[in-house]
């Protein structure tokens, strides 16, 4: 029964995200636009992008997508005066939260993966046009699976953080403003973390780790990152569930 309720909420949220009322297919067009824009950067990096583990940096793409849509999950419904109806329904708290989180996660994850497919197509077209190379070039299996996994977990983390913000914010505009700082901090982690570690960790240790990781152990690093992201996802969702108090939200 719970899974059916989760599916009901998730399907409703996805439909409203892609086909908002009164705007026809504006949400779908926006999603395709995001995917196209985010696919340009890898294309500009050239064919080496497909063979490089550096492609995992683009697993942060879902954060940008979530920032523009997650604020509507609760704050937007509060503005449209549909939030009270949702809270008065028979749906359990977990179904509402998981359904909304699943919708925003799937949306961001799908757009991010579509951007990678666009990048693959673009890189292959450039190779054919410029170098006359035949055959389809794609990510190696381990890199492709790592992108799929990390993108999913990043989307879930960003979605959960967005729900925490949107849950107790009166308007979508205020929620959007409050999302800017935490999302910028998360986006800056991949760039600033190596700089910080570079100052704290001895050089010989850094060199040894890079050599170890590049000696066929990249997947171990990816799994370690995935475990950390999964733990963060669980903590954020637990925090959102703890803050979801139906009676108090109705009074707010």
C-alpha positions in Angstrom: 0.0 0.0 0.0 2.8 2.4 0.9 4.5 1.8 -2.5 1.3 2.6 -4.3 0.9 5.9 -2.3 4.5 6.8 -3.1 3.9 6.1 -6.8 0.8 8.3 -6.7 2.6 11.2 -5.3 5.7 10.8 -7.5 3.6 10.5 -10.7 1.7 13.7 -9.7 4.9 15.6 -9.0 6.6 14.5 -12.2 3.6 15.5 -14.3 3.4 18.9 -12.7 7.2 19.4 -13.2 7.2 18.5 -16.8 3.7 19.9 -17.7 2.9 22.7 -15.3 -0.7 23.9 -15.3 -1.3 26.7 -17.8 2.2 26.4 -19.4 1.6 23.3 -21.6 5.0 21.7 -22.1 7.1 24.4 -20.6 8.7 22.1 -18.0 9.6 19.5 -20.6 11.2 22.1 -22.8 13.1 23.5 -19.8 14.4 20.0 -19.0 15.6 19.4 -22.5 17.2 22.8 -22.5 19.1 22.0 -19.4 20.3 18.7 -20.8 21.4 20.4 -24.0 23.3 23.1 -22.2 25.0 20.7 -19.8 26.0 18.5 -22.7 28.0 21.3 -24.3 30.8 21.3 -21.8 31.8 17.7 -22.3 31.6 18.1 -26.1 34.1 21.0 -25.9 36.5 18.8 -23.9 36.8 16.5 -26.9 37.0 12.8 -27.4 39.3 12.3 -24.4 36.3 13.0 -22.2 34.8 9.6 -22.8 37.9 7.7 -21.7 38.6 9.9 -18.6 37.5 9.4 -15.0 37.4 13.1 -14.9 33.9 12.8 -16.4 32.7 12.0 -12.9 32.9 15.7 -12.1 29.7 16.1 -14.1 27.9 14.0 -11.6 27.3 17.3 -9.8 25.0 18.4 -12.6 21.8 17.3 -10.8 22.4 19.9 -8.1 21.8 22.7 -10.7 18.7 21.0 -11.9 17.3 20.4 -8.4 17.9 24.0 -7.4 15.5 25.3 -10.0 12.7 22.9 -9.3 12.7 21.5 -5.8 11.6 24.7 -4.2 8.1 24.2 -5.7 7.6 20.9 -3.9 6.2 22.4 -0.7 6.6 26.1 -0.9 5.0 26.2 -4.3 2.1 24.2 -3.2 1.7 26.5 -0.2 1.5 29.4 -2.5 -1.1 27.7 -4.7 -3.1 26.7 -1.6 -3.0 23.0 -2.5 -0.7 22.1 0.4 -3.5 21.9 2.9 -5.4 19.5 0.7 -2.3 17.3 0.4 -1.9 17.3 4.2 -5.5 16.5 4.8 -5.4 13.5 2.5 -5.1 9.9 3.8 -1.5 9.7 2.4 1.0 8.8 5.1 3.9 11.2 5.8 6.5 8.8 4.4 4.6 8.4 1.2 4.4 12.2 0.7 8.1 12.7 1.4 9.3 9.7 -0.5 7.0 10.4 -3.4 8.2 14.0 -3.8 11.8 13.0 -3.3 11.5 10.3 -5.9 10.0 12.7 -8.4 12.7 15.4 -8.0 15.5 12.7 -8.0 14.3 11.0 -11.1 13.8 14.3 -12.9 17.3 15.6 -12.1 18.9 12.2 -12.7 17.2 11.8 -16.0 18.1 15.2 -17.2 21.8 14.7 -16.1 22.0 11.3 -17.9 20.4 12.8 -21.0 23.1 15.5 -21.0 25.7 12.8 -21.1 24.0 11.0 -24.0 24.0 14.4 -25.8 27.7 14.7 -25.1 28.4 11.3 -26.5 26.4 12.0 -29.7 28.1 15.4 -30.1 31.6 13.9 -29.6 31.0 11.2 -32.1 29.6 13.6 -34.7 32.7 15.8 -34.3 34.9 12.8 -34.7 33.1 11.7 -37.9 33.0 15.1 -39.4 36.5 16.2 -38.5 38.5 13.0 -38.6 36.3 10.6 -40.6 36.4 8.0 -37.8 33.8 5.3 -37.9 32.2 3.4 -35.1 30.5 4.6 -32.0 32.7 5.8 -29.1 31.2 5.5 -25.7 32.2 5.5 -22.0 34.0 2.3 -20.8 31.6 0.2 -18.7 33.1 1.1 -15.3 33.0 4.8 -16.0 29.5 4.7 -17.4 28.2 2.8 -14.4 30.0 5.1 -12.0 28.3 8.1 -13.7 24.9 6.5 -13.4 25.4 5.7 -9.7 27.0 8.9 -8.5 24.5 11.0 -10.5 21.6 9.2 -8.8 23.0 9.6 -5.3 23.9 13.3 -5.9 20.4 13.9 -7.2 18.9 12.3 -4.1 21.1 14.4 -1.8 20.3 17.6 -3.5 16.6 16.7 -3.6 16.6 15.9 0.1 18.3 19.1 1.0 15.9 21.0 -1.2 12.9 19.4 0.6 14.3 20.5 4.0 14.5 24.1 2.7 11.1 24.1 0.9 9.3 22.3 3.8 9.2 25.3 6.1 9.5 28.2 3.7 6.3 30.2 3.0 7.0 31.1 -0.7 8.9 29.5 -3.6 10.9 32.7 -4.1 12.2 32.6 -0.5 13.0 28.9 -0.8 15.0 29.5 -4.0 17.0 32.2 -2.3 17.7 30.0 0.7 18.9 27.2 -1.7 21.6 29.3 -3.3 24.2 29.2 -0.6 24.0 25.5 0.3 24.0 24.4 -3.3 27.0 26.7 -4.1 28.8 25.1 -1.2 28.1 21.6 -2.5 29.1 22.5 -6.0 32.4 24.0 -4.7 33.4 20.8 -2.9 34.9 19.0 -5.9 37.0 22.0 -6.7 38.0 23.2 -3.2 38.4 19.8 -1.5 41.6 18.8 -3.4 43.1 22.3 -2.7 42.4 21.9 1.1 43.7 18.3 1.2 46.7 19.5 -0.8 47.6 21.8 2.1 46.9 19.3 4.8 48.2 16.0 3.4 51.9 15.4 2.8 53.0 15.4 -0.9 54.3 11.9 -0.8 51.0 10.6 0.5 49.2 12.5 -2.3 51.4 11.1 -5.0 51.1 7.6 -3.5 47.3 7.8 -3.5 47.1 9.1 -7.1 49.3 6.3 -8.2 47.3 3.7 -6.3 44.0 5.1 -7.7 45.2 5.2 -11.3 46.6 1.6 -11.0 43.2 0.1 -11.6 41.6 1.1 -8.3 39.4 3.9 -9.5 36.3 1.9 -8.9 37.2 1.5 -5.3 37.4 5.3 -4.9 34.0 5.6 -6.7 32.4 3.0 -4.3 33.8 4.9 -1.3 32.3 8.1 -2.6 29.0 6.3 -3.2 28.9 5.0 0.4 29.5 8.6 1.7 26.8 10.0 -0.6 24.3 7.2 0.4 24.9 8.0 4.1 24.4 11.7 3.5 21.2 10.9 1.6 19.9 8.8 4.5 20.7 11.6 7.0 19.0 14.3 4.9 15.9 12.2 4.5 15.8 11.4 8.2 16.0 15.1 8.9 13.2 15.9 6.5 11.0 13.2 8.0 11.7 14.5 11.5 10.6 18.0 10.5 7.5 16.8 8.7 4.8 17.4 11.4 1.5 17.5 9.7 -0.4 19.4 12.4 2.3 22.1 12.7 2.6 22.4 8.9 -1.2 23.1 8.6 -0.9 25.8 11.2 2.0 27.4 9.4 
